[in-house]
Each structure stands twice: as C-alpha cells, then as structure tokens.
C-alpha cells in the first residue's frame, strides 16, 4: 500500500484521476490547490485540467474556467491536440452551465473539429451530443 501512495504522491495527475474516478471532487481540488505554485507549473497540464473538472463538478465555475483556460494555453504551447480538445470541450461545458450559449457553441464547434482531425470517435459523439442539446434548446 505504501508503494501505491508513494506513486500517487510522485504523480499528482494520477492522484487527481483516482479522486475524480471515485467522485471525490472536493479532495481532488484541494489536492491541486495544496501544491505550491512552482510544483503546479512543473506538472503536465493534465493535472490542471483534472482540477478544472473537479471544480466544474463542484459548481465552482469561475475557478474551473481559470484552470481550464490555463491548461488550454499550456496544451497549445506543447502542440498537444488531444489536450486542447479536452480543455476546449470542458470550457464549452462551463460556458453552458453559465448560460453563455454562444460561447459554448463556439467551444464545442472547435472541439468537434479537433476530434475529427484526431479521429477520436468517442469525443466526436460527446461533442455532437452537446451541440444537439444546444440546437434543441434553441428550437
């Protein structure tokens, strides 16, 4: 058990994924915030996106938007299309929850384009469903 704990501590993204998988959103967000700023900056942007996901699940949408936008910028600087796609999709969900439907649509259109470029069928389905909900809402 000590090995598992040690590996989770050495890979905060793994720890955050495990907490999210178990619905422990508050603990995941606290784990991210407990890292010092230099430690956060050294982590892959996946950790930041996971923290944004936890904040979204907790309804802390402003925090989620800041974290997801920062992760998106880091994914862009790395040329990580998959990460960009996931961050943009989450930003669309945040905009949806905030009632900013035009922004949600814009994010999801971009996420759909990236998902098609990356041939990511599950993400194409998710984003298409999100856009369909938006179209249905608009009538």
Secondary structure, DSSP 8 states (H G I E B T S, - for coil): -HHHHHHHHH-HHHHHHHHHHTT-HHHHHHHHHHS-HHHHHHS-HHHHHHHHHHHHHTT-HHHHHHHHHHHHHHHHHHT-HHHHHHHHHHHHHHHHHTT-HHHHHHHHHHHHHHHHHTT-HHHHHHHHHHHHHHHHHH-
